[in-house]
Amino acid sequence: MLFFDSAHGQEIASTLAPLPDNGDAPELALLMADLQRLTHKLALSADAANPDLAAFYLHESLEQLQTIQAKAPEYERLPIAVLIDRVAIPSYDRIKTALATKPTNREQLLGGLDAIVQACNQCHVLTQHGFIRITRGTEVNPFNQSFQP
């Protein structure tokens, strides 16, 4: 299956060939775990129809993506920063639009969240890590935090 990069008008292969090894890199799993936590809180905020909290976690998630690009632009010879630019960042447009629409619509927020989750899973497939599948995760709140407005 080929993926289309709508932001750049080109196809992305279903998997990417590894880049040459450039030495030690920070552990990407730890950086991604932080992103997963923030994305889960974004999901719980959207599910609770709390646009202020969703906007906060949207901002934090995008900052974490920038941190990942800076600390692990390549990981195990895979172009992580490029994938973030071409797949991850554009996937946030729908939720940004939903948050900018007043009054904020819960279903539009969740649709935007689904676009982000789909992009996460697309990146995992492209980096030969398709066995890592992200979900909305709104069924369970493991955080000692209320997400209600």
N, C-alpha and C positions, 0 to 999 in steps of 0.2 A: 504494500500500500504506500502511495506517495502522499506527502503532506504538502499543502500549499501555504506559502508565506505571503499572506495578503498584504502585509505592510510593505513588502519589497517586490511583490508581483512575480514571485518565482517559486518553483517547486523545491521542496526539501526531501531528500531521500528518506525511506522508511527507517534506515539506520545510517549512522555516520561512521566513516572509517576513522580509527584513532589517529591522533596527531603524534609526532615524535615525542618521546619522553623528555621533559624539561627539568627533571629533578624532583625534589620534595615539594609537596603542596599540602596545605592544611586539609584536615579531614572534612571532605564535602558533606558527609552524612551529618556531622554536627551542625554545620551551617544550614543544611536543609531541615534539620529537626527544629531549629528556631523558626524557619519559614513555615513549617507545618503547624507549629503551635499558633503562630500569628494568623495563619489562614483559617485554622479551626475556630479561633476567637472571632474572626471576621464572619465565618459561617454562622456561629451562634448569635452574633449580633444581628445579622441579616434575618435569620429565622425568627428572632424576637422583634423584628421590625423596629430596630433601634438605629436610626440613621446616624446619629452623632457618634455612637460607639463604633458602628461599621466604618464610618469615615476615618476614625482614629486608627483602627486596625488595618484599613486599606493603606493609609500613609505608612504605618510601621512595616507592613508587608513589602511595599515598594522600596523602602529603605533597606530592608534585609536583602532584597534582590540586588541592590547596588553593592551591598557589602559582599555578597557572594561573588559578584563580578570582579570586585577589586581583589578579594583574597584568593579566589580560585577561578581565574579566567579560563584555565584549562585544568582538567582533572583526569588522571589516568589517560592522558592523550586525547581527551574529548573536549570540544570547544564550548564550554559551559557559558561563558559570557556572550557568545554569539547566539546561542539558543535562547538565553534570557532576553536578548534584544529582539529576536525574530519571532519567538513563540510566546514566552511568558508575558512580557510587558504589554503587547497588544491585547492580550486576553483580559486585561483589567479595564479596557475601555467601556464595556457594557455596565459594569458596576459603578464606574465613575458617572456615566450618564444617568443611571438609576438614582444615584445620590444627589445629582444636580437637579433632578425633577422634583418639583414640589406640588402637592404633597408626595412624599416618598412612598412608593408602592412596594410592599413586601415581596410580591411575586417577581417584580423586575429586579429587586436586589438578589433574590435567589437565582434568577436566570443569569445574572452577572456572575454570581458565585460559581454556577455550573460551568460557565465559560473558563473560569480560572482553573477549576478542577480538571476540566478536559485538557487544558494546556499543560498542566502538571503531568498528566498521564501521557500526553503526546511526547513531551520531553523525555520521559522515562523510556518510552519505546525507541525514540531516536538515539538514545545513549545506551541501548542494549540492556536497559534495566526495566523492561516492561512488566517484570514480576512485582514491581513496586506500584501499587494502584491506590490512588487517593480517592476518597469519597467526601461527600458533604460533611459527614460526621455530626449532623445536627440531632441525632437520636439521643446522644449521651453528652452531658456536660461534666467533665471530670475536674473542672476548675472550681476553686472556692470563690467564685465570682458570679454575680447575677448579671444577666445580659438584657434584662427587661428595661425599657425606657423609664 
